[in-house]
Amino acid sequence: MSVRSGSTRVTGTNGPLHNGTGDMYVTIGADRPGSGRISFRRVADDQLAWLRRVLVAPPGMGSARFELASTGTVILDGAPGSGRTSAARVLLREHHKDVGAFRELLPGEEGELPLADPELIGFGDRLLLDLSAAGAVQWAAARADLSTLRKGVHEQHAHLVVVMPHGGGLDSDLQRYRVEIQQPCRERVLRRHLRLHGVPSEQYLCPDPTVADVVREQRPLREIADFADLVRRAREAAALGEGFAQWCTTAQRARADRREEVAALVARLGDSSQRALLITVAMLHGAHADVIHRTSQLLLDTVGSPPDELPLLQRKDLSQRLVETGAGAGPDGHVRFRELDHDSAVRAHFWDHMPDLRQHLGMWTARSVDLSDAHITQELRDGVVAKLAGEYLRTGRAEGLASLAEAWGTTATSRAGLEAAVQALTCGLGDPLHARSFRGWIYQWCIGKQLKEQYAQVLVRVCADVIAASHPDQAMLRLYYLARCEHSTSGALQALSDLVETSHRLRRRLLHRLARSEFSQADLDIFLQAGVAEALTRPYDSGHALVEEKSVQASVTTCWQAVLMGLPRPAWQPYAERWMHTAADAGQGGLLLELLVAAADRCESRRGAAFASLYSTARDAEHTAPGGSSCAASTTDLLLQKICSAQRRSRPTTPPRAASPRGTER
């Protein structure tokens, strides 16, 4: 894998928020009717809404709310495990409006603007700067720009929440924005989680020794959330007649160290087929028995085990074999371990103590997701990839997971294989410890020259659906590079256009980048797709349009000049005709025409030909004008006046060269 290795550090949580010990499956792609899949953005929004409901306001939350509402900025301090980062996200969620977007700032990463850059902040944005795990150097650098950043936030009517490293220094002029967050009552936190998990209040309000032990422990709040989720799962799997005390006991047992227990089980299962079955149940926990049987045989084949030589009817049946592994099939035919969370302990054992198995598990996972079976759903495919990714990430082998995703995406022969690569990268991007590394590797792939078409499709999906959800600037940069080396079916150009359609700030950044580009064929195509006049004249949050900004006018003029000089007329005429149509309808029609004329005026030796082409295009546009030919003709006349003015003539004696007389049929 052609990526640079680097150190990793916690820069913030990204993507969906996980509030329990169970597996979380993230499906990728826009909502499609009948697909059974939801977009990453909706998952992230739902998780943030859940966080807001489940959060018990910690001491200091009221002061933070007041400071954020009155000044637009608050700097949160607090000990690790106090809930400061969750509080920051909820504070910003409470200021959600129809304008602006939620974004997490990651200064120093590819595609991120410096904190002091005036283009960083959009009108009404909700910005999170999580530096809770920053070192002294990173915090000092960020602190130096905080005053400038806060000023920009105020001017754009935005909101900024900074999570500072606990105990870090803060300049005197910023002290007034600092609010300390303290850990709330752990018992209240547990009860809130249990209530939202559907546990009846008459049960969790009763004293319980297990609960007392859990809330007595001085541990981060996320571990209380984990315990509550285990109680929920224990309740769902409980036998008839079991109550809250039994659920809590089961949950507490699931938290215990099971390494010796699992090691003893594996030692008893000396037969390779039984060990393969044990691994399969752990990786496909909850799958149908038919799937478990088929994929366990596939695992044996993957590792090269010889086939069973016993006659078929002399072999143990699947039910007996499952019992020996501590699992069983329920009335619905789906296989689960009898002990809660036993599957994660089994996965950890084989991963940690059979390192030679790791490569085979990657190949087996790729083969498993490619199987066609009525019981193999997309959720099941995503789940097995997530479990494998979890082992890579748990043991700090993020680069190995990235390499695996690249191999899957490069060699996949089916859509399921591409989906597996997308899911693997999504898991990496959602891991707080390794997300930064994954964003860096994805950047390196996007700027690579030897990218295969099918893997380009994977990267487009990940950038547009996952990275863009909270880091749109990074997504835009990566999609821009993918669009520059566009593959026939990767969809990078369309994804880039769709992304900038969501934000005038992003469109402005893209236009400025294009104006500084080398104006390759791909750059010109990107401009024609992204620099449409309708978007430039549409008022945005501040009530102004992009075309009214001097910097945007300069970039658009430069890009249109490159188009007129570098592309044949048939390539740009449809876009110019749309430009004319918009000029006829928009209040800034005269300004739009001035930009085209200014671009043509810069074409030096081709100046006259450029003017003539624009005039002819305007005449052609009259026939397809949505507002009718009369209004369009007025636009053509106005264009001609501006051309004549540029040529320093009051009115021409003849129309520009190559223009047909008005009324002549073409």
N, C-alpha and C positions, 0 to 999 in steps of 0.2 A: 504494500500500500504506500503510495507516494504522498505521505503526510509527514509533517514535522512533529516530533514529540515535544511535549512541554509539560510543565508542572500544572497541576490542577488545584483549584481552591474553590471554596464555596462562594459564589457570587450572588446567590439567591435561588429561590425555588422557581421553576419554570414549568409551564404547562399545567395539567390537572393536579389538584392537591389531593394527597392520599391521607385519609384519616383513620386507617386501620391496618391490621396485619395481613388481611387477605390480599389476593391478587386483584389488580385493577387492569382492565383491558381497554385500550384506547383504539378506536377505529378511526381510520383516516379517510378523508374525501368529503366532498360536499354532499349534503343530503340529496338522495335520489329516491323518488317514489318507488316503493317495492323492493328497495335494496336492503332494507333492514339495517342500514348503517347511518350513523350520525356523524356530523363533522367534528373535527377537533375543537373548533371554536365553540361549538355548543357544549361540548364536554367541559371545556375550561370555564365557560360562563356558569354552567350548572354547578361545578365544584366551588366556584367563588360564591355563588348564592348559598350553597350549603354551608360554607365557612361562616358567612354572615349570620346564618341562623344558629349555628352551633357555638359561636364564640360567646363566652362569658366575659363581659366587659371587665378587663383587669383594672386595678387601681392605676389612675393616671389617664384612663381612656377619655373621661370627660374633659380634662384639660387639653388633651390632644385634639379632641373634636372642636373645642372652642378656638384653639390656636389655628387650626387648619381652616376653619370657616371664616375667621376674622382676618387672617393675613395671607392665606393661600399656601402657607408653608408650615410644616412641623418636623422637628428632628427628634426621633424616638431613640431613647437609650434604655437599656435594661439588660439584665443578666441572661445568658443563654438558657433557653427553656422557659422563659417567662411569657412567651406568646407575642413577642414584639413584632415579628414579621407577619404573623397572622393579623395582628391589630392593624398594621400598616395597610395591608390589602383591604381589610374591611373598611377602614377610614376612606380609602379612595373609592371603594364600591358605593359608599354612602353618598358620594358626590357624582354619581353617574347621571349624565344628561344626554340629550340627543346630539349635542355637539361635542367634539373632541373624542379622544380615544385613550384607553388605558395602555400604558407602555412601561416596560421596565428598562431603565437606563443601564447600559453596561459600558462605561467609558474604557477606551483602549482596545476594544474588539473591532475586527474588520467590519466596516459598514456603519459604525457608530460615530456620530459627530462628537467633538469635544464638548464638555459641559458648558463652556463659555460661548459656544457657537450660537448666534441668534436664530439660525434655522432649526435648532434642535426642538423648539417648542411650537406646537400648533395651538390654535385658539381652543380653549376649554379642555386641553389635554389633562389627563390624570397620570402623574409620573411617579414611579417608585424607584428610588435609588437605594438599593439594599447593600450596604457596606458593612453588615454586621460581622462578617468574617474577614474583613480587609486587614492587611498588615499595615504597619506604621507608614511605610512609604506611599502605599496606595491611598490611605486615608488622608495623608498630608496633601497629596496632589489634588484629591477631590475637594478637600476643605478650602483650598486656595481659590477654587472656582465657584464655591457655593453662593457667595454674595451676588456674583454676576448671574448665576442660574436663577436665584430667587427673584432678581429684578425682572428677568425675562418671563418668569412664571406670573408675576404680578401684571405685567403689560399685556399678556395673552389671556388673562382671566383663567389661568390654569390652576392646578393644585399639585403640590409636591410633598411627598412624604419621604424623608431620609431616615434610614435605620443605620445608626452609627455604631462602630465597634464599642463594646462595653468598656468603659474606662478610658476611651480615647479623648484627646484634647479637643477643645472647641474654642474658636476665636470669640473674643468678648462681644463683638457685634452680632454674633449668631446665638449667643447664650439664651436670649429671650425666646427663641423658638424651640429650645430643648425641653422635652417632657420625658420623665422617667416612667417606664412601664414596669409594673411589678406583677408577679405571678398571682392570678386569682385563686380563690379557694378551690382546692383540687376536688373536694367532694361535690361542689356545685358544678364543676366542669364535667365530672363523670355523670352526674344526674342529667345534665343537659344532653349529653350524647345519648344516654340510654333512652331518654324521653323521645328524642328525634329518631331513634332506632325502633320505636314502637313498643318499648317495654312499659307495661302499665305502672303508673306511679305508685299504686298501693303495694307493688312488689319492691321497687328499688328504694322506696322510702323506709322500708323496714331495716333495722340494723342487721348487718351481715359481717362475720369476721373476715371473710376474704376481701370484701370491699374496704373494710377498715385498714387491712394491711396494705392494700394498693394505694389508698389516698394518704397513708402515713409516710410512704416512701418519698424522699426528696428527689424526684426525677422530672425530666422535661414533660410538658403538657402533652406532647405527641404520644408519649407512652400511655397516658391515661386514655387518650383517644383510641390507641391500639387495643387496650384492654376492653373498652366498651364495644369495639367492633367484634372482638372475640366472643363477648357475651351474646351479641346478636347472632353470630353464627352458631354458637352453642345452642341457643334457643331454637333456631331453625332446624337443627339436627337432633334435638332432644326427643327422647321417648315420651310417650303419653304418660302424664302424671308427674313429670319432673318440673320443678319450679325454679325460682330465681336463685336459690342457694346452690342448686345443682349446676345451673348454668355458669355461675361464677366460679365454682370449683373446677368445672371443665375448662373454662377460660384460663384460670390460673395454672392449671396443669399444662395447658398448651404453651404457656410462657416459659416453662421450665426447660432446662438444658437436657436435650434428649440424645446427645451424642453417643453415650454408652449404650443406651437402649437400642438405637438404630444399628450401631456396630454389631451388637449381639445378634440382632435379627439377620443382618447380612451374612454373618458367619454361619448361622444355621441354614441359610439358603445357599448351599454350596453349588447347586446346579445352575448352570448359566441361563437356562430358560426361565427359572424362577427369579433370578436376579434381573433379567431383562423385563420380566413382568412387573417386578417391584419398581424399577425405574420408569417404566411406561405409565403405571398408575400415578406415580408422583408427577410426571410431566404432563399427563393428560387427565388430571384429577377431575372426576365428574363426567368423563366421556362415556359413551355407550359401551357395553361389554364387547360388542362386535368390533368396535374401533380399537379397544384395548387389545383384543386378541390379535387383530391384524397388524397393528403397529408394533406389538412386542415381537412378532415374528420378523417384522421388517428390521427391528433393532438387532436381532440375532444375525440376520443376513448382513447388516451393515458392518458389524464387528468381525464377521467372518467365522461365526460359530458353525460347526457341522450340523446338519439336520438331525432330528430325532429319529433313531433307527427302530424304535419300538413300533409295533403295529398300532394303527390308529386306535382301535378299541381297547388296547391295553394301557393307553396313556391316561394320566389323570385328567378329569374334566376341568373346565375353566373355573367352576365354582369352588372346587376343592383347592385348586392352585391359588385362587384369590384369598381364601381363608388362611392359607399358610403365610401369606404376605401381610396379613392384618387388614385386608380389604374385603369388600363384598359388594355385590350388585343389589340395588334396591328394587322395589316393585316396578319402577320405570325402566329398569335395565341399565341404569347408569352406575358406574363403579366409583366408590369412595372408600377411603380408609375409615376405620371405626373411630380412631382417635382424631380429635380436632387438630388441624394444622400439622398433622403427621407428614403430609406430602412435602412441606418445605424442609423438614428435618432430613428426609430421605434424599432429596435433591442435594442438599448441602453435603451429606456424607459422601455420596458418589463423586461429586465434583471435587471435594477436598482430598479424598483418599484414593481416588483412581484417576490421577491426572491424565493418563494415556487415553482415557475414555472421552475426554473433552472434544477432541477433533471429530470423533465418531458421532457424538451427540449433535454436533453442528450438521453433519451430513444426513443423519437420521431425521433431524427436524425438517430439513429442506425436502427430503423424500416424503415425509409424513404430510406436510401441508399440500403437497402435490397430489395426494390421493383423492380419488373421487368416490364419495360415499354419501348416502342420504343423511347419515349421522355426523358427518364432518362439516360443521358450519364455519362461517367466517370467524365467529366468536371463538370457536375451539382452535382454529388456526392461529388467531392472534394470541390466544392464551398460551399455547405451547412456545411460541416465539418469545413472549414476555417472560416466561419462566426461565428459558435458556438465557435470555439477556440479563435476567436478574442475577444469575450465578456469575456471569462475567463481571457485572458491575459490583456485586457484593465483595468480590475478591480483588477489585482494583484492576481488572483486565479490560479496561475500556477500549484500548486500541485493538485488542483481539476481536471485540464485538464489532468495531467499525470495519475491520478487515473482513469479517464474516458477512456483514451486510453488503459490502462492496462485491464480494464474490457471488453472493446470491443474486444481487441485482445485475451483475454482468453476465452471468451464465444462465439465468432463468429462462425456461422455455414455456412458461405459462404465466397467466395473470396471478395465480396464487403465489408463485415464486417472487414476483415483483412486490406483491403485498407483504410478503414476509420480510423483504429488505426494508420496505417502508416502516414496518412495525418495529424492526430492530433499531433503526435510527431514531424512531420516535421514543423508544424506551431510553436510549442514551441521552436524548435531548431533555427528557423529563427527569433525569437523575441530577439532584442538586450538586453532587460532587464532581460530575463529569460532563455536565451540559456545555460548559465553555469549551472543553476539548472537542466535543462533537461538532459544535458550531464552527470551530477552526478547521476541522478535517473536511467538513462539507464545503467550506469556502475554498480549500485547496482543490477539491474535486471540481468545483464549478469553474475555476479559472484554468483547469487542465485542458490541454489540446487534444488528448487522446481518449476522450470520454466516449464510451459506447452509448448508442442511442437508447437502449433499454434502461441503462443505469441513469441516463439523463432524465428519463421519465420519472424514475424514483426520486431524484433530487428535486425536480420540479414540484412533485407532490409534497415532499417534506418541507420545502421552502415556503410554498404557497399556503399550506394548511397548518403546519406546525410552528415553524419559526415566525411566520407573519402574525400569529395570534398575539404574541407579546413583544416581538422584536421586529416590527415591520421594516425598519431601515436596513437591518441585516438581510432580511428576506429580499428586499428590493435589489440590493447590491448583488446578491447571489443569482437572482433571476435575470438580472441584467447581463451578467457574464454568460449564463446559460443561453440567453437569447442571442448573444453575439456569435455563438458557435452553434446556432440553432440546428437541431436535428429535425427531420421531416415530421415526426410524430410526437416530439417531446412536449409541445405545448408551452414552452417557456415564454414566448412572446405574448401569447394570450394571457398567461398567468400574470406576467408583469403588467400588462395593460389593466387587467382586473384589479390588481393590487393598488396601482396609482389612482384608479377610479374611486377608491375608498378614501383618499386623502389628498387634498390640494397641496399639503406640505410635501408629501412624497412626490407628487407630480412636479412640483417646483424643483426638488432635488434632482430628479431624473433629467429634467430639461437642462439644468446647469451642468450636469455631468456630460450629457450629450454634446453641449456646446463646447466642451473642452476635449472631446474625443478626437480620434483620428479620422472620423467620418468614413468608416468602412461601409460596405454595402449593408451589413447588419445594423450598424448605427443609424443609417438613414431609414431603414425599415422600421426600427424601433421608434424613431422620431415621428414618422408618419402615422404610426399606430397610437402613440401616446400624446402627441401634440395636437390633438384634434381641437378645432376652434370651439366646439360646443362646450368642452370642459374648461377651456381658457376663459370663456365669457360667463360661465355659471357663477353667480355669487356664492361665496362660501361663508364660514361662520362669522367672520367679521363684517359681512355685508358687502365686501369688495370682491372683484374678480381678479384672477391671476393676471389677465392681460393688462390690467391697469398698473401692474408693478414694473418699474423700470428695469429691474434685473431680469425679469421674465421676458420682457420685450427684447432685450439684448440677446438673450439665449435663443429665443424663437427666430429672430432675424438671422442669426448666425447659422442656425440649423436649416432654415429655408434656403439660404444662400448655397449651402452645401448640397441640398437636394437639387436645386436648379442647375448647379454646375456638374453634379455627379450622376444624375439619373436621367434616362430618356423620358420625354414627356409622357408617354403612355403609363409609366410607372407611378408618376406623381399626380397626374391629372385628376383621377377620382377623388383624391384627398383635397386637392385645390378646389374642386367643384363644391365639395362639402363646405370648405372654407367660405366660398362665395355665398352659398345658401345661408350660412350662419350670419354672414355680414349683412345680408338682406333683412334678417329677422332681429338681430341683436342690437342693443343700444350702443354697443361699441363697434358697430360695423365699420365706421370710418377708420378706427384704429386698427382693426384687422387688416384692412386693405393697405394701410400705410406700412404695416410690417412686411407684407408681400412685396410691395413696391421697393421698400428699403433693401430687402434681400436681393431683388433683381438688380437694383442700382449698384450693388457691390460686385456684380459678376464681371466687371472689367471688360475684357475683350468680347464677352458674350452678352453684354448689357442689353443691346438692342434686341437680340434674339430672345432673351429672357422676358423683356417687356412684351414683345409680340406674343410669346407663348401664354403669358398670363392673360392678356386681353382675349386671345382666342379661347382660352379655357373659360373665361367669364361668359363669353358669348354662348359657348356650348352649355354652360350651366343654366342658362335661361330656360332651356327646354325641359329641364327636370326640377326646376325650382318648386319647393313645396308651397310657397306663397304666391305662385303665379308668375307668368313671364313679365308682367308690367313692373312689378316690384324688383324683379331680378334685373330688368333692363336699366332701372335707375342705379342699381349697384354697379353694373358694367360701366355706365356713364361716369359714375364717381371714381371708379378705378382708372378710367382713361384720363380724367382730370388730374389724378395724383401722378400718373405716369408722365403726363405732360409737364406737370410742375417739377417732377424730378429731372426731366430733360431740359428744364429752364425754358419752356415755351408756354405761352399763354393759352394757345389752342392750336391743335395741329391742322395743317391744310389737308392732310390725308391720314387715314387711320394708320396705326403702327403696322410695320411689315408683317405679312403672313396673316393679317386679320381679314375676315370676310366682311363685306358691307352688311349693315343691319338689314335683316329681312331676306337675305339670300338663303335659299334652301341648301342644306348640306346633305 
